[in-house]
């Protein structure tokens, strides 16, 4: 894998069009499938809805978003209603996010958010476009990237360093169990995972997770038994190998 773009592949005079051509050509040439390890992923025909690439081996689909600076906590995405409908589909695309350096024409960061981290709660509805706009009334969406646990941001390239492929594949497999759950169940699991990660340490206690009781209660106002729900999620994460049970009330994140 090389990080530099092949500039000869871009015939455009527009900087944004050139950057899009460079980044898409780079993915076609160098990106591999993190699900099955296939050495290449292929491009869909231009203007395919909601997906840009797919794996010919396992049929996983991928949407690419690229920009010069790092992504903020909210990432602009496509039409809101279509995005929400696609969340429940088996071919909902995984999200590839690329940062590149325009001066060196090279990839700086490339990470993937697996599709099983997408639940309705991390999709935000944008305001309709103004009546004077070309697509008046069109309603877009934003992906609340800040709501995704760090375990759902798997780096292939990080700060211009290429991470070992076997590590990327292991990190992908680590959270694959989330695909077996309903969106509602996944929502609780993802929120508890994010709470645990926000503690900033590998070993933690049940009481420390209980400090998020009010926060989780605000997220799920219909649930009046937040503490039992927290314990339930921790037990599930333990059974799935995401965390280890150390002793009564004590847990450890799997490395």
C-alpha positions in Angstrom: 0.0 0.0 0.0 1.3 3.4 -0.9 -0.3 6.6 0.4 0.3 9.0 -2.5 -2.4 9.6 -5.1 -1.8 9.1 -8.8 -2.5 12.6 -10.0 -2.5 11.5 -13.7 -5.9 9.8 -13.1 -7.6 13.2 -12.7 -8.6 15.2 -15.8 -10.4 17.9 -13.9 -9.5 21.5 -13.5 -11.7 21.9 -10.4 -9.8 21.1 -7.1 -12.8 19.4 -5.5 -13.4 17.2 -8.6 -9.7 16.3 -8.8 -9.6 15.4 -5.1 -12.7 13.2 -5.5 -11.1 11.4 -8.5 -7.8 11.0 -6.6 -9.4 9.6 -3.5 -11.8 7.2 -5.3 -8.9 5.9 -7.5 -6.8 5.4 -4.4 -9.4 3.3 -2.7 -9.9 1.2 -5.9 -6.2 0.6 -6.1 -5.2 0.1 -2.5 -8.1 -0.4 -0.1 -8.9 -4.0 1.0 -12.1 -5.4 2.5 -11.9 -5.3 6.4 -14.7 -7.9 6.6 -13.1 -10.8 4.7 -9.6 -9.6 3.9 -10.1 -9.5 0.1 -7.2 -7.6 -1.4 -9.4 -5.2 -3.4 -12.8 -3.5 -3.3 -14.5 -2.5 -6.5 -16.2 0.7 -7.4 -20.0 0.9 -8.1 -21.1 2.7 -11.3 -21.1 6.5 -10.8 -24.0 8.0 -8.8 -25.1 4.7 -7.2 -27.3 5.6 -4.2 -25.6 5.5 -0.8 -22.7 3.2 -1.7 -19.4 3.8 -3.7 -17.6 0.4 -3.4 -18.3 -3.2 -2.8 -16.3 -6.4 -2.1 -16.6 -9.0 -4.9 -15.9 -11.8 -2.4 -18.3 -11.1 0.6 -20.5 -8.4 -1.0 -20.0 -5.9 1.8 -20.7 -2.3 0.6 -18.8 0.9 1.4 -19.6 4.6 1.2 -16.6 6.9 1.0 -16.3 10.4 2.4 -13.1 12.3 2.1 -11.9 15.8 3.0 -8.7 17.7 3.7 -9.2 18.3 7.4 -10.2 15.9 10.1 -13.9 15.0 10.4 -15.9 16.8 13.1 -18.4 15.2 15.4 -21.1 15.5 12.7 -20.6 14.3 9.1 -22.9 15.5 6.3 -24.7 12.6 4.6 -27.4 11.9 2.1 -31.2 12.3 2.0 -32.6 11.8 5.5 -35.6 9.5 4.8 -33.6 7.2 2.4 -30.8 7.0 5.0 -33.2 6.0 7.8 -34.8 3.3 5.5 -31.4 1.9 4.6 -30.3 1.5 8.2 -32.4 -1.6 8.5 -31.3 -3.1 5.2 -28.7 -5.9 5.1 -26.7 -4.0 2.4 -26.5 -0.8 4.4 -23.0 0.4 3.6 -20.0 0.7 5.9 -18.6 4.2 6.1 -15.0 4.9 4.9 -13.7 8.3 6.1 -10.5 9.6 4.5 -8.4 12.7 5.4 -5.8 13.7 2.8 -3.1 16.3 2.5 -3.7 18.4 -0.6 -0.1 19.6 -0.8 1.5 16.1 -0.8 -1.5 14.5 -2.5 -1.5 11.6 0.0 -3.7 9.9 2.4 -3.2 11.0 6.1 -6.0 9.1 7.8 -8.4 6.4 6.6 -10.8 4.7 9.0 -14.0 2.7 8.7 -17.2 2.8 10.8 -18.8 -0.6 10.4 -22.4 -0.6 9.5 -23.4 -2.3 12.7 -22.6 0.9 14.6 -25.3 2.7 12.7 -28.6 3.1 14.6 -31.3 5.7 14.1 -30.1 7.7 17.1 -26.8 8.7 15.4 -28.6 10.1 12.3 -29.7 13.7 12.6 -32.2 15.3 10.3 -31.1 18.6 8.6 -33.4 21.5 7.9 -35.1 21.5 4.5 -33.4 23.4 1.7 -34.8 26.9 1.2 -37.6 27.5 -1.5 -35.0 29.3 -3.6 -32.6 26.4 -3.6 -32.3 24.1 -6.7 -33.5 21.2 -4.7 -36.1 23.2 -2.6 -37.4 21.3 0.3 -34.8 18.5 0.1 -33.9 17.2 3.6 -30.4 15.9 4.2 -28.9 14.1 7.2 -25.8 14.2 9.4 -24.0 11.2 10.9 -23.3 11.9 14.6 -19.8 10.6 14.5 -19.2 11.8 18.1 -21.8 9.2 19.3 -19.9 6.3 17.8 -17.6 4.4 20.3 -13.9 4.4 19.5 -14.1 0.7 18.9 -16.4 1.6 16.0 -13.7 3.7 14.3 -11.2 1.2 12.8 -8.1 2.9 11.4 -6.5 1.5 8.3 -4.2 4.5 8.0 -3.5 6.7 11.0 -1.4 9.9 11.0 0.2 8.8 7.7 1.1 5.4 9.1 -0.3 2.2 7.6 -1.6 -0.1 10.4 -1.1 -3.9 10.0 -3.8 -5.6 8.1 -4.2 -8.4 10.6 -4.8 -5.9 13.4 -7.5 -4.1 11.3 -9.2 -7.5 10.6 -9.1 -8.4 14.3 -10.6 -5.1 15.3 -13.4 -5.6 12.8 -14.2 -9.1 14.1 -14.2 -7.9 17.7 -17.5 -6.0 17.3 -19.2 -8.1 14.6 -21.5 -9.6 17.2 -23.5 -6.3 17.1 -25.0 -7.3 13.7 -27.0 -10.1 15.4 -28.9 -7.5 17.5 -32.0 -5.4 16.7 -31.4 -1.7 16.3 -32.9 -1.0 19.7 -30.7 -3.5 21.5 -27.7 -2.2 19.6 -28.5 1.3 20.7 -28.2 0.4 24.4 -25.0 -1.6 23.8 -23.4 1.2 21.9 -24.3 3.8 24.5 -22.9 1.6 27.3 -19.8 0.9 25.3 -19.2 4.6 24.8 -19.7 5.2 28.5 -17.1 2.6 29.4 -14.6 4.0 26.8 -15.1 7.5 28.2 -13.8 6.4 31.5 -10.4 6.4 29.8 -8.9 3.3 31.4 -8.8 -0.4 30.7 -10.0 -1.6 34.1 -13.2 -0.2 35.5 -15.9 -0.9 38.1 -19.6 -1.3 37.9 -20.0 1.8 40.2 -18.1 3.9 37.7 -20.5 2.9 34.9 -23.4 3.7 37.2 -22.3 7.3 37.2 -23.8 7.4 33.7 -27.2 6.5 35.0 -28.7 9.9 34.5 -27.1 10.3 31.1 -28.5 6.9 29.9 -31.9 7.7 31.6 -32.1 10.9 29.5 -31.3 8.9 26.3 -34.0 6.3 27.2 -36.7 8.2 29.1 -39.1 5.3 28.9 -36.8 3.0 30.9 -37.2 3.3 34.7 -34.7 0.5 35.5 -31.5 1.9 34.2 -29.1 0.2 36.6 -30.4 -3.3 35.8 -30.1 -2.4 32.1 -26.5 -1.3 32.6 -25.7 -4.6 34.3 -27.4 -6.5 31.5 -25.4 -4.8 28.8 -22.1 -5.4 30.7 -23.0 -9.1 31.0 -23.8 -9.3 27.3 -20.5 -7.5 26.4 -18.7 -10.0 28.7 -20.3 -13.0 27.1 -19.4 -11.7 23.6 -15.8 -11.2 24.6 -15.7 -7.4 24.4 -14.9 -7.1 28.1 -13.7 -9.5 30.8 -15.2 -10.0 34.2 -12.3 -9.7 36.7 -14.1 -10.0 40.1 -17.4 -8.9 41.6 -18.1 -5.4 40.3 -14.8 -5.2 38.4 -14.3 -5.4 34.6 -11.5 -5.1 32.0 -11.7 -4.0 28.4 -10.3 -6.6 26.0 -7.1 -5.3 24.4 
